[in-house]
Each structure stands twice: as C-alpha cells, then as structure tokens.
Amino acid sequence: MTDRPSVLVIGAGIVGIACGIHLIERGAEVTLVDPEPPGSLTSSGNAGGLGSTEVMPIGAPGVIKRIPGWLLDPLGPLSLRWRHLPSMLPWLLHFHRASGRHEVERISKGLSSLLRRSMQDTRELVHRANLQNLITERGAITVYENEKSRQLDALEWQIKRERGIIVEALDAASIKQMEPALHNVSCGYFTPQWCNTTSPIRLAESLASFLHSMGAKFVRGRVDAFQEDDPLRPVMLNSTVSSWDKVIVAAGVWSAELCHLLNESVLLESERGYNTTLSDPGINLNRQIIFGDRKFVATEIEEGLRIGGAAEFAGIYAPPDYRRSERLLEIAKTYLPDLNISDGKSWMGHRPSTPDSLPVISKSIRHPELYYAFGHGHIGLTTAATTGHLIAQLSMGEKPDIDLSPYSIGRF
Ligand SMILES: Cc1cc2nc3c(=O)[nH]c(=O)nc-3n(C[C@H](O)[C@H](O)[C@H](O)COP(=O)(O)OP(=O)(O)OC[C@H]3O[C@@H](n4cnc5c(N)ncnc54)[C@H](O)[C@@H]3O)c2cc1C
C-alpha cells in the first residue's frame, strides 16, 4: 500500500505520455493503457512541426469563404465524404460560429496562452529525458505564389503579429537564397520561432521509454466501458477491473467515444491528414516549408522528406483514400521540380479537432477526479508538454499556471 495517488491515463499518444511524465514527477503512481504501442498512431506520422507560432484557429472569416472552392477542387486541401455530413452537422455549426471575427480574436488568445510557453515546456521535457538531439530550431518559411494569395491570409499574419510572433516578410530573391530547391513562389514569411523534431515517432517512443524508466506502467488494452458508470473503474476486455484515484482521458480522436460512455458532451471530429515520406527525395530543404496557397508542408526528418497536409472529414473508421497523398506529391512537384517521388511511404492520421481549434484541458463536469486532455487538432505535438504540465497541476491539486477556462469541456 502507498499513499501516492494512482492515476490511469487512457491513451499513450504524445499527449498521454507527456501527462504521465508530469504526473509521476509530482508523485503519482502512473499507469497508461492503450491497445497500440505508445505513440504509434497520430503522434507517429505527423509533420514534426513545433509550431508555437500557430495562434490562428482553423476557422476564420476568410476560410469560410474559401471552403466551397476547396471542396470542388480535386487537388484542394479539403474534402468531405458526403455520407459523413449528417453526423458532423453540430460540429460544423459550432465551427461556423467560432469563425466570426470576434470569436477568432478570443480563440487566438486562448491558443496563444498555450503556445507562448509551448517551446519552453518542450525544451524542458526533452532536456529531462536527454533527448535534445531530437529538436531543431531553424524556423519555418510560409510561401505564396503571388501577392494576391498572400493577401488571402492577411488576417492570419496580422493576428500572429498582434500576439507577439516574430514575422519577417520575404521576397522571391530572399526565398531563393534561403531555399534554392523552391520554385514558383514569389513572396512569403519567415517565422524564426518555429522549431521541429527530427523524428515524431522517435520522440514519442523515447519519451515513453523515459516514462517507463521513471516507474510508469504501460498496459496493452482498450477501455470500452466504465463499471457501474463509475469513471474511476474503466473496463478492458479480458481484464479484471481496477479502481483508480484519478483518470485522465487522453485518447486523441477516440476520446469522443469515451466521453460518450461518460455522458460528457463534446464536439470532436477526425480531421484526417495525409502525407508521404520520401526516403530519397533528391533535394535538400533547410527548414520546414509551409505552402500557403495549397495548405501543405514539406519537412525534412530522419526518415526522409515528409510531404503532407490535407483535411478530410470522413469519420474515424472509413478506409484511407491514399489518392490524397498522391495529389499532394503532384502539387509538391510544381514547387519542387527536382523532387524524386519514386520511393514514398504513405500515411494517414487523425487530427483530433474541436470546432474552435482549442484543445480540451479540463476537469470533468460530472466527476471530481476525472480529467480530459485531448482535441489538440493540428498542434498536438507542439502543445503536448504544456498540456501534460497543466493537467498534472490541475489533477494534483495545484493552481494551474494559466487560466484554463478557454479549454473547458463545459463549452460544448
Ligand atoms: C498529417 C498530420 C500532420 C500533423 N502535423 C503536426 C505538426 O507538425 N505539429 C503538431 O503539433 N501536430 C501535428 N499534427 C497533430 C498531432 O499529430 C496530433 O494533434 C497529436 O498527435 C495528438 O496526440 P494524442 O496523444 O492526443 O493522440 P494520438 O497520438 O492519436 O494517441 C491517442 C492514443 O489513444 C489510444 N486509444 C484510443 N482509444 C482508446 C481506448 N478506448 N482505450 C485506451 N486507449 C485508447 C490510441 O490507441 C492512441 O494510441 C498532425 C496531424 C496529422 C494527421
């Protein structure tokens, strides 16, 4: 027997792992449960961007106007399987409400509170685990084909500057000098605060090993019920039921299913993203490139050059449509003509996206010892360390460093 609180973290993606490290450091006995190896789903194949500059929500007045055109364009950044439309209507209505000018202002402040400390929290986390070699600090470039397309994103850049993000305007000559492999772009921005991991999968796996070395237990299993509706008594198939002092739901996009079992209202969609990792791309990039016209990115990681993006709404269980990765490669060739696309590995992952782009970092409304850490959408890698820190503070009775009301589950 011990008087250390026992905490079960449901989900061992990058967010659950970061929660586990911060909890164990505060004296909790930590167990993570996941049917998959730690970090092996969404957290393994992302673009590796530590985008502390990304204070703009996905929904914005300009974005709403561009959605019909994107949906009609077979090479566009957005797609929707129409069969999925009825079930996501409440999410879409909330998304529409969250995309008004005043809401965007409010949401970007919520994102900024997390993002302004995210790099420091990430540096501290990787330092403790001695994984500094997995982080690079070279900034990112966002490029546009012409001034007209740059203007379409004007509000995003205005808001970034208002939130204190360093933004340096670039012309065609300076882009060429910084990234000789790039063609067909005429202007852009350099954001020097942007960082990257050299390998999302190795970062997640190494942090999980570090957590294991600190004494955390990893259990293979899927939570698929709660005994007698008690959130502290999750049930896994073929396993005896244990009781925990505290439970953290950190199951990425699958958290919606757990919230449903727990009678907690939430709006969470899988914003399915695609990429291809080219092991022999034939070109070099000096930093992450974000293509503003077509909304995709190119990132050099240990495994090769990863080209990806896209947002597909089709629910969690529809099979992947890898034609989307192929289309992204076709488009990438127009900007990177020397790109060798012959040896690529395609991947699809589920961004756990709320309609207002803010994650859920929250106490449950229903139960005093149940907590939520999910819904990080496009910035889960970036904000995992910060989420872990805040959830540990919240669940271990400390006053969280920042106001957590923007991330409350009560907003749904
Ligand atoms: C194409 C793409 C590019 C991206 N690029 C970036 C980027 O550059 N920078 C960035 O910050 N973010 C990026 N993201 C987003 C980022 O990858 C996610 O926000 C992040 O990985 C979410 O982490 P998570 O731990 O919440 O979820 P996950 O990594 O999905 O982990 C959730 C875990 O919960 C487990 N689970 C599910 N149900 C149960 C259950 N019932 N019981 C037990 N366990 C369960 C799953 O098996 C899984 O292991 C990208 C995403 C995509 C798809």
Ligand as a Chemical Component Dictionary entry (heavy atoms), coordinates in Angstrom:
data_LIG
# 
_chem_comp.id                   LIG 
_chem_comp.type                 NON-POLYMER 
_chem_comp.pdbx_formal_charge   0 
_chem_comp.three_letter_code    LIG 
# 
loop_
_chem_comp_atom.comp_id 
_chem_comp_atom.atom_id 
_chem_comp_atom.alt_atom_id 
_chem_comp_atom.type_symbol 
_chem_comp_atom.charge 
_chem_comp_atom.model_Cartn_x 
_chem_comp_atom.model_Cartn_y 
_chem_comp_atom.model_Cartn_z 
_chem_comp_atom.pdbx_ordinal 
LIG C1  C1  C 0 -0.967  14.831 -41.268 1  
LIG C2  C2  C 0 -0.795  15.372 -39.869 2  
LIG C3  C3  C 0 0.224   16.285 -39.618 3  
LIG C4  C4  C 0 0.380   16.824 -38.338 4  
LIG N1  N1  N 0 1.424   17.690 -38.117 5  
LIG C5  C5  C 0 1.595   18.221 -36.874 6  
LIG C6  C6  C 0 2.683   19.088 -36.607 7  
LIG O1  O1  O 0 3.519   19.351 -37.468 8  
LIG N2  N2  N 0 2.786   19.632 -35.375 9  
LIG C7  C7  C 0 1.870   19.359 -34.380 10 
LIG O2  O2  O 0 1.985   19.914 -33.294 11 
LIG N3  N3  N 0 0.850   18.494 -34.599 12 
LIG C8  C8  C 0 0.692   17.929 -35.812 13 
LIG N4  N4  N 0 -0.344  17.077 -36.059 14 
LIG C9  C9  C 0 -1.289  16.806 -34.977 15 
LIG C10 C10 C 0 -0.733  15.843 -33.953 16 
LIG O3  O3  O 0 -0.158  14.717 -34.598 17 
LIG C11 C11 C 0 -1.876  15.401 -33.029 18 
LIG O4  O4  O 0 -2.538  16.525 -32.503 19 
LIG C12 C12 C 0 -1.318  14.582 -31.867 20 
LIG O5  O5  O 0 -0.536  13.506 -32.348 21 
LIG C13 C13 C 0 -2.454  14.051 -30.995 22 
LIG O6  O6  O 0 -1.851  13.300 -29.965 23 
LIG P1  P1  P 0 -2.731  12.482 -28.947 24 
LIG O7  O7  O 0 -1.805  11.878 -27.959 25 
LIG O8  O8  O 0 -3.843  13.344 -28.454 26 
LIG O9  O9  O 0 -3.436  11.364 -29.850 27 
LIG P2  P2  P 0 -2.879  10.001 -30.505 28 
LIG O10 O10 O 0 -1.455  10.099 -30.889 29 
LIG O11 O11 O 0 -3.869  9.654  -31.559 30 
LIG O12 O12 O 0 -2.970  8.970  -29.315 31 
LIG C14 C14 C 0 -4.203  8.552  -28.802 32 
LIG C15 C15 C 0 -4.000  7.142  -28.242 33 
LIG O13 O13 O 0 -5.201  6.748  -27.568 34 
LIG C16 C16 C 0 -5.374  5.356  -27.770 35 
LIG N5  N5  N 0 -6.763  4.989  -27.535 36 
LIG C17 C17 C 0 -7.821  5.270  -28.315 37 
LIG N6  N6  N 0 -8.951  4.755  -27.767 38 
LIG C18 C18 C 0 -8.584  4.149  -26.608 39 
LIG C19 C19 C 0 -9.297  3.439  -25.615 40 
LIG N7  N7  N 0 -10.623 3.282  -25.687 41 
LIG N8  N8  N 0 -8.595  2.905  -24.574 42 
LIG C20 C20 C 0 -7.251  3.074  -24.480 43 
LIG N9  N9  N 0 -6.536  3.773  -25.408 44 
LIG C21 C21 C 0 -7.182  4.293  -26.461 45 
LIG C22 C22 C 0 -4.952  5.158  -29.231 46 
LIG O14 O14 O 0 -4.622  3.804  -29.488 47 
LIG C23 C23 C 0 -3.756  6.113  -29.337 48 
LIG O15 O15 O 0 -2.526  5.447  -29.107 49 
LIG C24 C24 C 0 -0.505  16.467 -37.307 50 
LIG C25 C25 C 0 -1.503  15.524 -37.545 51 
LIG C26 C26 C 0 -1.637  14.969 -38.807 52 
LIG C27 C27 C 0 -2.706  13.940 -39.031 53 
# 
loop_
_chem_comp_bond.comp_id 
_chem_comp_bond.atom_id_1 
_chem_comp_bond.atom_id_2 
_chem_comp_bond.value_order 
_chem_comp_bond.pdbx_ordinal 
LIG C1  C2  SING 1  
LIG C2  C3  SING 2  
LIG C2  C26 DOUB 3  
LIG C3  C4  DOUB 4  
LIG C4  N1  SING 5  
LIG C4  C24 SING 6  
LIG N1  C5  DOUB 7  
LIG C5  C6  SING 8  
LIG C5  C8  SING 9  
LIG C6  O1  DOUB 10 
LIG C6  N2  SING 11 
LIG N2  C7  SING 12 
LIG C7  O2  DOUB 13 
LIG C7  N3  SING 14 
LIG N3  C8  DOUB 15 
LIG C8  N4  SING 16 
LIG N4  C9  SING 17 
LIG N4  C24 SING 18 
LIG C9  C10 SING 19 
LIG C10 O3  SING 20 
LIG C10 C11 SING 21 
LIG C11 O4  SING 22 
LIG C11 C12 SING 23 
LIG C12 O5  SING 24 
LIG C12 C13 SING 25 
LIG C13 O6  SING 26 
LIG O6  P1  SING 27 
LIG P1  O7  DOUB 28 
LIG P1  O8  SING 29 
LIG P1  O9  SING 30 
LIG O9  P2  SING 31 
LIG P2  O10 DOUB 32 
LIG P2  O11 SING 33 
LIG P2  O12 SING 34 
LIG O12 C14 SING 35 
LIG C14 C15 SING 36 
LIG C15 O13 SING 37 
LIG C15 C23 SING 38 
LIG O13 C16 SING 39 
LIG C16 N5  SING 40 
LIG C16 C22 SING 41 
LIG N5  C17 SING 42 
LIG N5  C21 SING 43 
LIG C17 N6  DOUB 44 
LIG N6  C18 SING 45 
LIG C18 C19 SING 46 
LIG C18 C21 DOUB 47 
LIG C19 N7  SING 48 
LIG C19 N8  DOUB 49 
LIG N8  C20 SING 50 
LIG C20 N9  DOUB 51 
LIG N9  C21 SING 52 
LIG C22 O14 SING 53 
LIG C22 C23 SING 54 
LIG C23 O15 SING 55 
LIG C24 C25 DOUB 56 
LIG C25 C26 SING 57 
LIG C26 C27 SING 58 
# 
